[in-house]
């Protein structure tokens, strides 16, 4: 609401646009579908990432070198084709990774903008596990689901002390996950070649 109006840098894709994979390791299997709804259904069935008519299954073995596993790669592309993909292939991890998406919309008033924002609030790992994607087509979040997302979002962005035992447990999970992420990042910086 406080930003200056700006034209989008590109036309928004139709259909669903999921968040990126939490890992960039390995290759990705990519399937092209004939409609956004078919891609969304396949992404749900295969636990993949949906971007418009494309489904991405990250974390697959590399197609070359010592880590190559051609049987697994054939099986995963076969799953995409069985789910309705008219084209499926293996690529490197970067191709299937979404770095950032900036979506803007003009709303009639602040209340409408906040209502939409509350429904679209993203959940950071590990709290996203098992949640319905807020932007999946055909699924409208209930008011309880919206409140739950806003509550978790406020916890991860707040420096106030926990109010009860449940908040203390959520904070403990969040701190442990953040420490794991920091430790992994520090190890990667200390050894940029990935060799041990």
N, C-alpha and C positions, 0 to 999 in steps of 0.2 A: 504493500500500500504506500510505502514511503519512497519507493524508487521512482525515478523519472520514467515516463512512458518510453518504451523502446520497441522498435519493430523486431519480430523474431528473426534470428539469423537464417533460419531455413523453414520450409513448410513442415508442419507437424505430420508425423506418420499416422495413417489411419490404424484403428485397432489398438491392441494392447501393446504397451512398452514396459517390460519388466526391468527391475533393478539389475545391476551387473552381478556377476558371480563373485563370491567372496574370495575365490582363489584364482590365480592366473597360471597355475601349474598344469602341465600337460597340454594336449591338443583339444580341439573342440570338434564335435560332430555337428554339422549344420544341415537342416532340412528346409526346403522351400515348399510352401503349401499354396493351394489355389485360392484360399480365402483367409481373412483374419480370424474368423471364428474356428475354422478347422485347425489353424496353427495354435490358437489358444487352448483348444481341447487337447491337442497332442502334447503341448507343453505341460499341461496339468497331469496328463497320464504318464508322461516320461520324466516328470520332475525337472523340466528344462526351463530355459529362458525364452520368452516370446517377445519378438520385436516385429509388429505388424504381421506379415505373412511368413516370417522366418522363425524357426525354432533352433535354439543353440543348446547343445548338451556339453557343457565344459567338463574338464577334469578327466579326459580320456587319455590313454597312453599315447606317447609320441609315435608317429608312423615310421620313424627311422632310428637308427642307432641301437644300442644295447637294450633300451627300454621298449623297443617296438613289440607290439602284440597285435599282429594282423587279424587273428581270430576275433579278439574283442572289438576291433575297429569294424570288421565286417558285420559283427552281430549288432553293433549300435547303429550303423547305417541301415541295416535291415529293419531294426525297430522303427526308425523314422519312416522308411518306405511302407512298412506295415501299418503305420499310423496315418498314412495318406499323403506323405511327401511325394511330389513328383520329381524331386531331385534331392539327393543327399550326398554329402561329401565330408571329408576330414580336412581340417585346417589347423593352423597353429592357434595358440591361446589368444593372442592379441586380436585376431579377427573377430572373435566372439565376445570381446570385452567392451562394455559401454563405459566410457570414462566419465561423462557428465551429460545431463539433459537439463535444459532450462525451459520450462513451460510457463508461459504467461497468458493471462486472460483478463480482459476488462469486465468488471462486474458492476452492477447497478449501484451497489452500496457496500460499505465495509462489512456489514453483517453477512451478506451473501458470500463475500470473499472469504471471510473467516470460516463460514460453514463448509465451503468447498475445501479450504486448506485443512480443516480438522479431519475431513474424510480421507484426504490424500496423504496425511502425515506418514513418512516412511519410518519403519522400525529398524534400528541397527541390530546386527547380530550381537548376542545370541537370542534376542527377544523376538526376532522375526519368525523363528521356527514354529511351524504349525498354523500361522495366521493366514487367513484369506487375503489375497492381494486386493488392496482397496480399489484398484483400477481394472480388475478383471471384468470383461463384459458380462452383463446379465446378472451381476451380483451386487446388490445394494447392501452396504453395511448397516446393521441395526444401530440404534442409539447407544446401546450397551457396548458394542464393538468399537464405536467411535470414542466413547469415554475411556475405554480401556487403553486404546492407542494413545490418546492424549495424556493419560496418566503416566504410562511408561515413558513417553517422550519427555514429559516434564521432569521425571526422575533423572534421566540421563543428562539433562541440561541444567540441573539445579545444584546449588551448593548448600542448600539448607539441610539441617540434620534430618534423618528419617523420623517420621511421626509415630511409627509403630513397628512391631516385629516383622510384618510382611515387607514393609519398605526396607528394613535392615537387611533382610534376606535378598531382596532384589538388588540392593546396592552391593552386597557381597559378591553376587554373581557378576554384576557389571564390572566391579573393580578387578576381579580375577580374570575376566575376559580381556580387559584393557591391559593388564600386566602381561598376559600371554602375547598380545599383539605387540606391545613395546619390546618384549624380550626377542620375539621373532624378527622384528625390524632391526634391532641392534645387532643380532647375529648376522643378518643379511648385509648390513653395512660393514661389519667387521670382516666378513668374508664374502666380497662381492662376486667371486667366481663360483660360489656354491659348493666348493670343495671342502672336505673336512680333514 
